[in-house]
Amino acid sequence: MDTLTLVGVGVVLFFGSFIQRVTGMGLALVAAPFLVLLLGSVTGVQTLQVVGLGVCLVSAITLWSDVNFRVAALLLVTSAIGLVPGTWIAKSLPASWLGILIGTVTLAALAATVFLRKSRVFVGARGTGIAGALSGFMNVTAGVGGPPIAIYANSTDWEYREYLATVQLYFAGLNALSLLARGVPDLPTAGWAVAAGSAVAGVVIGNLLSSTINESIAKKAVLAIAGIGSLATVIQGVSTL
């Protein structure tokens, strides 16, 4: 792994972890397409899942008193429904097609976040199951399991502070299951050090500045950056077919 790649990974994971702590999501949307461009479709998603596990677990611990363990467990159980077919697809597709899938899934997730965020799409027990299954499928294939849960939160009028805490624990568990299904990335020592250091720095600074950041502006920045990265990932995948 060359120096430029290490710097790119560090910048992506720092910004993604910072946004995750401030808004409750964003690490995957921001980091997934760029990590795929930097590390490849398999290693990029696996690296994101390792970092996501750590970042979300630390964030969950800092917000522990507000976690709704029942909802977190219910979503995690239903996510397994989507993990099984998602794992098969991720392991079966060639690298180019997997890159295209990751970019396309991320773009679809962005569109859903924008156009369905105020819609009551997921209601009742069935809605919970569908949201969890979609989140599991999208996380294991592309590393972006957040949008279905954000839409679920809006559908159920989930109180924001409880939502912010609960989804951190859920995503930590979801990333752990995804890693069990797909395996851990083979990174050099320098790669692990940069990934861990930048993620920790992002969470710490995000924790310090979370009360001063305009959440609306932060979310718009996430959408714009993730959109650019997703398009670039699709283009790269198509160019290598």
Secondary structure per residue as TSV (DSSP state, phi and psi in degrees):
chain	resnum	aa	ss	phi	psi
A	1	M	-	360.0	118.5
A	2	D	-	-79.0	170.3
A	3	T	H	-61.5	-42.1
A	4	L	H	-61.9	-40.4
A	5	T	H	-64.7	-42.8
A	6	L	H	-59.9	-44.0
A	7	V	H	-63.1	-43.7
A	8	G	H	-60.7	-44.9
A	9	V	H	-61.2	-43.0
A	10	G	H	-62.5	-45.2
A	11	V	H	-63.7	-45.7
A	12	V	H	-61.7	-47.1
A	13	L	H	-72.7	-32.7
A	14	F	H	-63.3	-51.3
A	15	F	H	-64.7	-42.4
A	16	G	H	-62.9	-42.2
A	17	S	H	-67.8	-38.0
A	18	F	H	-60.9	-49.0
A	19	I	H	-64.9	-37.4
A	20	Q	H	-59.6	-43.7
A	21	R	H	-69.7	-34.4
A	22	V	H	-77.2	-42.4
A	23	T	H	-110.7	-10.6
A	24	G	S	92.6	-15.7
A	25	M	-	-156.4	170.7
A	26	G	-	129.4	-27.1
A	27	L	H	-55.8	-50.6
A	28	A	H	-68.7	-45.4
A	29	L	H	-61.2	-41.3
A	30	V	H	-76.1	-46.6
A	31	A	H	-82.3	-34.7
A	32	A	H	-54.0	-55.9
A	33	P	H	-63.5	-37.1
A	34	F	H	-74.4	-36.4
A	35	L	H	-66.5	-34.4
A	36	V	H	-64.7	-41.3
A	37	L	H	-63.7	-38.3
A	38	L	H	-82.7	-38.6
A	39	L	H	-116.5	-9.3
A	40	G	-	100.9	161.8
A	41	S	H	-67.5	-32.8
A	42	V	H	-84.3	-57.3
A	43	T	H	-62.9	-35.9
A	44	G	H	-61.3	-47.3
A	45	V	H	-68.5	-41.6
A	46	Q	H	-62.4	-41.8
A	47	T	H	-62.4	-42.7
A	48	L	H	-60.1	-40.0
A	49	Q	H	-68.3	-36.8
A	50	V	H	-64.8	-49.1
A	51	V	H	-64.2	-41.6
A	52	G	H	-60.6	-39.2
A	53	L	H	-58.9	-48.9
A	54	G	H	-67.0	-47.4
A	55	V	H	-61.9	-46.4
A	56	C	H	-69.2	-34.8
A	57	L	H	-66.5	-44.6
A	58	V	H	-62.3	-43.5
A	59	S	H	-63.6	-39.4
A	60	A	H	-63.4	-39.7
A	61	I	H	-64.3	-39.8
A	62	T	H	-69.9	-20.2
A	63	L	T	-115.4	21.7
A	64	W	G	-54.2	-39.6
A	65	S	G	-66.1	-17.7
A	66	D	G	-102.0	1.3
A	67	V	-	-71.7	132.7
A	68	N	-	-96.3	97.2
A	69	F	H	-66.9	-31.4
A	70	R	H	-63.7	-48.1
A	71	V	H	-67.1	-40.6
A	72	A	H	-59.9	-43.8
A	73	A	H	-66.7	-41.2
A	74	L	H	-63.4	-44.7
A	75	L	H	-65.4	-38.2
A	76	L	H	-66.7	-40.6
A	77	V	H	-63.8	-45.0
A	78	T	H	-71.1	-24.3
A	79	S	H	-63.9	-26.0
A	80	A	H	-62.4	-25.8
A	81	I	H	-62.3	-38.2
A	82	G	H	-86.9	-21.5
A	83	L	H	-64.7	-37.4
A	84	V	H	-64.4	-57.5
A	85	P	H	-65.9	-33.0
A	86	G	H	-63.6	-40.6
A	87	T	H	-63.8	-43.2
A	88	W	H	-61.0	-44.0
A	89	I	H	-64.9	-44.9
A	90	A	H	-62.8	-34.7
A	91	K	H	-84.2	-18.1
A	92	S	H	-93.1	-30.8
A	93	L	S	-75.8	142.7
A	94	P	-	-62.6	159.7
A	95	A	H	-57.0	-41.8
A	96	S	H	-63.1	-46.6
A	97	W	H	-68.1	-33.6
A	98	L	H	-66.8	-39.1
A	99	G	H	-61.7	-42.3
A	100	I	H	-62.9	-42.8
A	101	L	H	-60.9	-45.0
A	102	I	H	-62.0	-45.8
A	103	G	H	-63.7	-41.4
A	104	T	H	-67.8	-43.7
A	105	V	H	-62.1	-41.1
A	106	T	H	-65.6	-41.3
A	107	L	H	-62.6	-41.9
A	108	A	H	-63.5	-39.2
A	109	A	H	-64.2	-40.5
A	110	L	H	-63.3	-44.2
A	111	A	H	-61.8	-42.7
A	112	A	H	-63.7	-40.3
A	113	T	H	-61.7	-38.9
A	114	V	H	-75.8	-48.1
A	115	F	H	-92.6	-19.4
A	116	L	S	-114.1	4.7
A	117	R	T	-63.4	-25.2
A	118	K	T	-105.3	6.1
A	119	S	S	-89.9	147.1
A	120	R	-	-92.9	73.3
A	121	V	-	-80.8	-43.0
A	122	F	S	-109.7	98.6
A	123	V	-	-124.7	149.3
A	124	G	H	72.9	-174.8
A	125	A	H	-62.6	-39.4
A	126	R	H	-63.5	-41.2
A	127	G	H	-62.1	-39.9
A	128	T	H	-62.2	-44.3
A	129	G	H	-63.3	-43.5
A	130	I	H	-66.7	-43.6
A	131	A	H	-61.0	-44.7
A	132	G	H	-64.2	-43.2
A	133	A	H	-64.6	-44.3
A	134	L	H	-63.0	-41.2
A	135	S	H	-62.3	-42.9
A	136	G	H	-63.3	-44.9
A	137	F	H	-61.9	-47.1
A	138	M	H	-69.1	-31.8
A	139	N	H	-72.6	-43.4
A	140	V	H	-74.4	-27.6
A	141	T	H	-87.0	-44.3
A	142	A	H	-123.3	-6.5
A	143	G	S	79.9	11.0
A	144	V	-	-121.5	78.0
A	145	G	-	-93.7	3.7
A	146	G	H	-77.6	-42.8
A	147	P	H	-54.8	-43.5
A	148	P	H	-60.2	-33.3
A	149	I	H	-73.9	-36.4
A	150	A	H	-64.2	-41.1
A	151	I	H	-67.2	-39.0
A	152	Y	H	-60.2	-42.3
A	153	A	H	-60.9	-41.6
A	154	N	H	-70.1	-35.2
A	155	S	H	-65.1	-30.8
A	156	T	T	-105.8	7.3
A	157	D	T	52.9	44.3
A	158	W	-	-64.8	125.9
A	159	E	-	-59.6	132.3
A	160	Y	H	-61.0	-45.8
A	161	R	H	-63.6	-42.3
A	162	E	H	-66.3	-41.0
A	163	Y	H	-58.8	-48.6
A	164	L	H	-57.6	-42.3
A	165	A	H	-73.4	-44.7
A	166	T	H	-66.7	-40.7
A	167	V	H	-68.1	-25.4
A	168	Q	H	-64.2	-44.6
A	169	L	H	-67.1	-40.4
A	170	Y	H	-61.3	-47.7
A	171	F	H	-66.5	-32.9
A	172	A	H	-61.5	-46.5
A	173	G	H	-65.7	-40.0
A	174	L	H	-64.8	-42.0
A	175	N	H	-65.9	-35.7
A	176	A	H	-63.2	-44.1
A	177	L	H	-64.4	-40.1
A	178	S	H	-64.1	-38.7
A	179	L	H	-68.9	-36.6
A	180	L	H	-62.4	-35.9
A	181	A	H	-77.5	-37.6
A	182	R	H	-108.8	-17.2
A	183	G	-	97.3	167.8
A	184	V	-	-96.2	141.0
A	185	P	-	-68.3	151.0
A	186	D	-	-97.4	86.2
A	187	L	-	-104.1	149.3
A	188	P	-	-69.2	164.9
A	189	T	H	-55.9	-41.7
A	190	A	H	-62.7	-36.9
A	191	G	H	-64.2	-44.4
A	192	W	H	-63.3	-41.8
A	193	A	H	-63.3	-44.5
A	194	V	H	-66.0	-43.6
A	195	A	H	-61.4	-48.0
A	196	A	H	-66.5	-46.5
A	197	G	H	-63.3	-44.1
A	198	S	H	-68.9	-36.8
A	199	A	H	-67.1	-44.6
A	200	V	H	-61.9	-44.1
A	201	A	H	-61.2	-40.7
A	202	G	H	-62.9	-42.5
A	203	V	H	-67.2	-45.0
A	204	V	H	-62.1	-48.4
A	205	I	H	-68.4	-37.2
A	206	G	H	-62.5	-38.3
A	207	N	H	-65.2	-38.8
A	208	L	H	-71.6	-34.9
A	209	L	H	-104.7	0.7
A	210	S	T	-57.6	-33.8
A	211	S	T	-78.0	-12.6
A	212	T	T	-104.9	-8.8
A	213	I	S	-88.1	134.9
A	214	N	-	-73.7	110.7
A	215	E	H	-62.0	-37.9
A	216	S	H	-62.9	-44.8
A	217	I	H	-65.5	-40.5
A	218	A	H	-61.3	-42.2
A	219	K	H	-67.2	-37.7
A	220	K	H	-65.7	-37.5
A	221	A	H	-64.4	-40.4
A	222	V	H	-58.6	-47.9
A	223	L	H	-61.9	-43.5
A	224	A	H	-66.1	-47.9
A	225	I	H	-66.7	-43.2
A	226	A	H	-63.8	-37.4
A	227	G	H	-62.9	-44.1
A	228	I	H	-62.7	-46.2
A	229	G	H	-63.6	-39.0
A	230	S	H	-65.5	-43.7
A	231	L	H	-61.7	-41.9
A	232	A	H	-63.6	-37.5
A	233	T	H	-65.6	-43.1
A	234	V	H	-62.9	-45.4
A	235	I	H	-61.6	-43.2
A	236	Q	H	-62.4	-42.7
A	237	G	H	-62.1	-44.0
A	238	V	H	-64.0	-39.7
A	239	S	H	-68.6	-19.6
A	240	T	T	-102.7	7.0
A	241	L	-	-67.0	360.0
